[in-house]
Amino acid sequence: MTPTILEAEEMTLRLELRYRGISYTLYDAEEQPYGTAQDVDYPEGMSTHEGLTHLLYELPVLSLPYHEVRVYYMPSAVTLVPESLYDSAEGELWRTTTCPSEEPLRLLPYTLPEESKVLLGAYPEALVLLLQRQYLSLQFVPVYMPRLHTALEASRTEGRGRLMVLEGATSLTIAHVAPRGLLFLNTYDFVRPEDESSRADERAYYRSLVWQTLGLSAEHCHVEEVFL
C-alpha cells in the first residue's frame, strides 16, 4: 500500500539497511504502523551501493517526500564521546581515531537520551551521500539502539547490569549497560562470517574477553544475546 504525496508529508519512513537488502515500514502522524514491514533484497550480483540505488529509484514508496526518514544501519566502528567534548567541527579528528580503515567512512552522531553521551557510528560515505540526496529530513540510528534502550530501562528497574551481545551479518557488537547508563560499546568484525562454527567461536571469545576486561561478575550482571 503506497500513500499519496499529501499523506506521505505527514508520515515517517523507517528504513533499515541490511547486509543484502532493506526493510522498510511506514508510520502515520500518530506513530501507528501504516501497513506491514516490507523486506526487499538487492538484485543478485549488485553491490550494496548499486542495490540501494536501484531500490530507491525502482520502488515508488521510497521516493515520496516523507515528514521524517529514520535510517537504521550497522556501524562498522563505534566510539562513545561525552556530549560536552563532542564538536561536529572536529569530525576528521574523531574519524581518524575511530576508523583506521582507508575506506571513505562518515561518522554519524547519535545522542543518547539521558546519557550526556554521543555515539559516533561509522558508515560508508557513498551510502550516506546517496541517502542525503534522496531525503531532506534524515536521521541515522544504529540498528541496535532500540534493543539497548530497552536493556537500559530494564537495568535501571532491576538494579543489575547486562552484557549485550548483538550479532549482525558480518560483525559482533558488545555493550555493557548498567543502572547508571551505557558504559561500554565496541564492534568486532567476524573473520569468517559465512562459517557458523567460526562465528560461534569468535562470539564466545569476544564475550569472554570483554567480560574479563571489564571485571564483571554474575552477581551484578548477566549476558543477553541478540541476533539482529
Contacts in CASP RR format, 6 or more apart in sequence:
PFRMAT RR
TARGET T0000
AUTHOR 0000-0000-0000
METHOD contacts of the structure
MODEL  1
MTPTILEAEEMTLRLELRYRGISYTLYDAEEQPYGTAQDVDYPEGMSTHE
GLTHLLYELPVLSLPYHEVRVYYMPSAVTLVPESLYDSAEGELWRTTTCP
SEEPLRLLPYTLPEESKVLLGAYPEALVLLLQRQYLSLQFVPVYMPRLHT
ALEASRTEGRGRLMVLEGATSLTIAHVAPRGLLFLNTYDFVRPEDESSRA
DERAYYRSLVWQTLGLSAEHCHVEEVFL
1 34 0 8 1.000
1 35 0 8 1.000
2 60 0 8 1.000
2 61 0 8 1.000
2 64 0 8 1.000
3 11 0 8 1.000
3 26 0 8 1.000
3 34 0 8 1.000
3 61 0 8 1.000
3 64 0 8 1.000
5 64 0 8 1.000
5 65 0 8 1.000
8 64 0 8 1.000
8 65 0 8 1.000
8 66 0 8 1.000
8 67 0 8 1.000
9 65 0 8 1.000
9 66 0 8 1.000
9 67 0 8 1.000
10 28 0 8 1.000
10 29 0 8 1.000
10 67 0 8 1.000
11 26 0 8 1.000
11 27 0 8 1.000
11 28 0 8 1.000
11 29 0 8 1.000
11 34 0 8 1.000
11 66 0 8 1.000
11 67 0 8 1.000
12 26 0 8 1.000
12 27 0 8 1.000
12 31 0 8 1.000
12 66 0 8 1.000
12 67 0 8 1.000
12 68 0 8 1.000
12 69 0 8 1.000
12 70 0 8 1.000
13 24 0 8 1.000
13 25 0 8 1.000
13 26 0 8 1.000
13 27 0 8 1.000
13 62 0 8 1.000
13 64 0 8 1.000
13 66 0 8 1.000
13 68 0 8 1.000
13 69 0 8 1.000
13 70 0 8 1.000
13 135 0 8 1.000
14 24 0 8 1.000
14 25 0 8 1.000
14 26 0 8 1.000
14 27 0 8 1.000
14 70 0 8 1.000
14 72 0 8 1.000
15 22 0 8 1.000
15 23 0 8 1.000
15 24 0 8 1.000
15 62 0 8 1.000
15 69 0 8 1.000
15 70 0 8 1.000
15 71 0 8 1.000
15 72 0 8 1.000
16 22 0 8 1.000
16 23 0 8 1.000
16 24 0 8 1.000
16 71 0 8 1.000
16 72 0 8 1.000
16 73 0 8 1.000
16 143 0 8 1.000
17 48 0 8 1.000
17 52 0 8 1.000
17 71 0 8 1.000
17 72 0 8 1.000
17 73 0 8 1.000
17 74 0 8 1.000
17 127 0 8 1.000
17 143 0 8 1.000
18 169 0 8 1.000
19 168 0 8 1.000
19 169 0 8 1.000
19 170 0 8 1.000
20 41 0 8 1.000
20 42 0 8 1.000
20 169 0 8 1.000
21 39 0 8 1.000
21 40 0 8 1.000
21 41 0 8 1.000
21 42 0 8 1.000
21 51 0 8 1.000
21 52 0 8 1.000
21 55 0 8 1.000
22 39 0 8 1.000
22 40 0 8 1.000
22 42 0 8 1.000
22 52 0 8 1.000
22 55 0 8 1.000
23 37 0 8 1.000
23 38 0 8 1.000
23 39 0 8 1.000
23 40 0 8 1.000
24 37 0 8 1.000
24 38 0 8 1.000
24 40 0 8 1.000
24 61 0 8 1.000
24 62 0 8 1.000
25 33 0 8 1.000
25 35 0 8 1.000
25 36 0 8 1.000
25 37 0 8 1.000
25 38 0 8 1.000
26 33 0 8 1.000
26 34 0 8 1.000
26 35 0 8 1.000
26 61 0 8 1.000
27 33 0 8 1.000
27 34 0 8 1.000
28 34 0 8 1.000
29 67 0 8 1.000
38 61 0 8 1.000
40 55 0 8 1.000
40 59 0 8 1.000
42 48 0 8 1.000
42 50 0 8 1.000
42 51 0 8 1.000
42 52 0 8 1.000
42 54 0 8 1.000
42 55 0 8 1.000
43 51 0 8 1.000
43 54 0 8 1.000
46 54 0 8 1.000
48 124 0 8 1.000
48 127 0 8 1.000
49 124 0 8 1.000
49 126 0 8 1.000
49 127 0 8 1.000
49 130 0 8 1.000
52 127 0 8 1.000
52 130 0 8 1.000
52 131 0 8 1.000
53 130 0 8 1.000
55 62 0 8 1.000
56 62 0 8 1.000
56 63 0 8 1.000
56 130 0 8 1.000
56 134 0 8 1.000
57 63 0 8 1.000
62 134 0 8 1.000
63 134 0 8 1.000
65 136 0 8 1.000
66 135 0 8 1.000
66 137 0 8 1.000
67 137 0 8 1.000
68 137 0 8 1.000
68 139 0 8 1.000
69 131 0 8 1.000
69 135 0 8 1.000
69 137 0 8 1.000
69 138 0 8 1.000
69 139 0 8 1.000
70 139 0 8 1.000
70 141 0 8 1.000
71 131 0 8 1.000
71 138 0 8 1.000
71 139 0 8 1.000
71 140 0 8 1.000
71 141 0 8 1.000
72 141 0 8 1.000
72 142 0 8 1.000
72 143 0 8 1.000
72 145 0 8 1.000
73 108 0 8 1.000
73 123 0 8 1.000
73 140 0 8 1.000
73 141 0 8 1.000
73 142 0 8 1.000
73 143 0 8 1.000
74 142 0 8 1.000
74 143 0 8 1.000
74 144 0 8 1.000
74 168 0 8 1.000
74 169 0 8 1.000
74 171 0 8 1.000
74 173 0 8 1.000
74 228 0 8 1.000
75 108 0 8 1.000
75 121 0 8 1.000
75 122 0 8 1.000
75 123 0 8 1.000
75 142 0 8 1.000
75 173 0 8 1.000
75 187 0 8 1.000
76 99 0 8 1.000
76 101 0 8 1.000
76 105 0 8 1.000
76 121 0 8 1.000
76 122 0 8 1.000
76 123 0 8 1.000
76 124 0 8 1.000
76 171 0 8 1.000
76 187 0 8 1.000
76 189 0 8 1.000
77 98 0 8 1.000
77 99 0 8 1.000
77 101 0 8 1.000
77 105 0 8 1.000
77 121 0 8 1.000
77 122 0 8 1.000
77 187 0 8 1.000
78 98 0 8 1.000
78 119 0 8 1.000
78 120 0 8 1.000
78 121 0 8 1.000
78 122 0 8 1.000
78 142 0 8 1.000
78 173 0 8 1.000
78 185 0 8 1.000
78 186 0 8 1.000
78 187 0 8 1.000
79 94 0 8 1.000
79 97 0 8 1.000
79 98 0 8 1.000
79 119 0 8 1.000
79 120 0 8 1.000
79 121 0 8 1.000
80 117 0 8 1.000
80 118 0 8 1.000
80 119 0 8 1.000
80 120 0 8 1.000
80 182 0 8 1.000
80 185 0 8 1.000
81 94 0 8 1.000
81 117 0 8 1.000
81 118 0 8 1.000
81 119 0 8 1.000
81 120 0 8 1.000
82 116 0 8 1.000
82 117 0 8 1.000
82 118 0 8 1.000
83 111 0 8 1.000
83 115 0 8 1.000
83 116 0 8 1.000
83 117 0 8 1.000
83 118 0 8 1.000
84 116 0 8 1.000
86 94 0 8 1.000
86 109 0 8 1.000
86 118 0 8 1.000
86 120 0 8 1.000
88 109 0 8 1.000
91 107 0 8 1.000
94 107 0 8 1.000
94 120 0 8 1.000
95 105 0 8 1.000
95 106 0 8 1.000
95 107 0 8 1.000
95 122 0 8 1.000
98 107 0 8 1.000
98 120 0 8 1.000
98 121 0 8 1.000
98 122 0 8 1.000
99 105 0 8 1.000
99 107 0 8 1.000
99 122 0 8 1.000
103 124 0 8 1.000
104 124 0 8 1.000
104 125 0 8 1.000
104 126 0 8 1.000
105 122 0 8 1.000
105 123 0 8 1.000
105 124 0 8 1.000
105 125 0 8 1.000
106 122 0 8 1.000
106 123 0 8 1.000
106 124 0 8 1.000
106 125 0 8 1.000
106 128 0 8 1.000
107 120 0 8 1.000
107 121 0 8 1.000
107 122 0 8 1.000
108 120 0 8 1.000
108 121 0 8 1.000
108 122 0 8 1.000
108 123 0 8 1.000
108 128 0 8 1.000
108 140 0 8 1.000
109 118 0 8 1.000
109 119 0 8 1.000
109 120 0 8 1.000
109 121 0 8 1.000
110 118 0 8 1.000
110 119 0 8 1.000
110 120 0 8 1.000
110 121 0 8 1.000
110 140 0 8 1.000
110 141 0 8 1.000
110 142 0 8 1.000
110 145 0 8 1.000
111 117 0 8 1.000
111 118 0 8 1.000
111 119 0 8 1.000
112 118 0 8 1.000
112 119 0 8 1.000
112 182 0 8 1.000
113 149 0 8 1.000
115 181 0 8 1.000
115 182 0 8 1.000
117 182 0 8 1.000
119 142 0 8 1.000
119 145 0 8 1.000
119 185 0 8 1.000
121 142 0 8 1.000
123 140 0 8 1.000
128 140 0 8 1.000
131 138 0 8 1.000
132 138 0 8 1.000
143 228 0 8 1.000
144 164 0 8 1.000
144 166 0 8 1.000
144 173 0 8 1.000
144 175 0 8 1.000
144 226 0 8 1.000
144 228 0 8 1.000
147 164 0 8 1.000
147 166 0 8 1.000
147 226 0 8 1.000
147 228 0 8 1.000
148 164 0 8 1.000
148 175 0 8 1.000
148 177 0 8 1.000
148 182 0 8 1.000
151 162 0 8 1.000
151 164 0 8 1.000
151 175 0 8 1.000
151 177 0 8 1.000
151 224 0 8 1.000
152 177 0 8 1.000
152 181 0 8 1.000
152 182 0 8 1.000
154 162 0 8 1.000
155 161 0 8 1.000
155 162 0 8 1.000
155 177 0 8 1.000
155 178 0 8 1.000
155 179 0 8 1.000
155 181 0 8 1.000
156 179 0 8 1.000
156 181 0 8 1.000
159 179 0 8 1.000
160 179 0 8 1.000
160 220 0 8 1.000
160 221 0 8 1.000
160 222 0 8 1.000
161 176 0 8 1.000
161 177 0 8 1.000
161 178 0 8 1.000
161 179 0 8 1.000
161 220 0 8 1.000
161 221 0 8 1.000
161 222 0 8 1.000
162 176 0 8 1.000
162 177 0 8 1.000
162 178 0 8 1.000
162 221 0 8 1.000
162 222 0 8 1.000
162 223 0 8 1.000
162 224 0 8 1.000
163 174 0 8 1.000
163 175 0 8 1.000
163 176 0 8 1.000
163 207 0 8 1.000
163 210 0 8 1.000
163 211 0 8 1.000
163 216 0 8 1.000
163 221 0 8 1.000
163 222 0 8 1.000
163 223 0 8 1.000
163 224 0 8 1.000
164 173 0 8 1.000
164 174 0 8 1.000
164 175 0 8 1.000
164 176 0 8 1.000
164 177 0 8 1.000
164 224 0 8 1.000
164 226 0 8 1.000
165 172 0 8 1.000
165 174 0 8 1.000
165 203 0 8 1.000
165 206 0 8 1.000
165 207 0 8 1.000
165 223 0 8 1.000
165 224 0 8 1.000
165 225 0 8 1.000
165 226 0 8 1.000
166 172 0 8 1.000
166 173 0 8 1.000
166 174 0 8 1.000
166 175 0 8 1.000
166 226 0 8 1.000
166 228 0 8 1.000
167 173 0 8 1.000
167 199 0 8 1.000
167 203 0 8 1.000
167 225 0 8 1.000
167 226 0 8 1.000
167 227 0 8 1.000
167 228 0 8 1.000
168 227 0 8 1.000
168 228 0 8 1.000
169 193 0 8 1.000
170 189 0 8 1.000
170 190 0 8 1.000
170 193 0 8 1.000
171 187 0 8 1.000
171 188 0 8 1.000
171 189 0 8 1.000
171 190 0 8 1.000
171 193 0 8 1.000
172 187 0 8 1.000
172 188 0 8 1.000
172 190 0 8 1.000
172 202 0 8 1.000
172 203 0 8 1.000
172 206 0 8 1.000
173 185 0 8 1.000
173 186 0 8 1.000
173 187 0 8 1.000
173 188 0 8 1.000
174 184 0 8 1.000
174 185 0 8 1.000
174 186 0 8 1.000
174 188 0 8 1.000
174 206 0 8 1.000
174 207 0 8 1.000
174 210 0 8 1.000
175 182 0 8 1.000
175 184 0 8 1.000
175 185 0 8 1.000
176 182 0 8 1.000
176 183 0 8 1.000
176 184 0 8 1.000
176 185 0 8 1.000
176 210 0 8 1.000
176 214 0 8 1.000
176 216 0 8 1.000
176 221 0 8 1.000
177 183 0 8 1.000
178 221 0 8 1.000
183 214 0 8 1.000
184 210 0 8 1.000
184 214 0 8 1.000
186 210 0 8 1.000
188 202 0 8 1.000
188 206 0 8 1.000
190 198 0 8 1.000
190 199 0 8 1.000
190 202 0 8 1.000
191 198 0 8 1.000
191 202 0 8 1.000
192 198 0 8 1.000
192 199 0 8 1.000
193 199 0 8 1.000
203 225 0 8 1.000
207 223 0 8 1.000
211 223 0 8 1.000
END
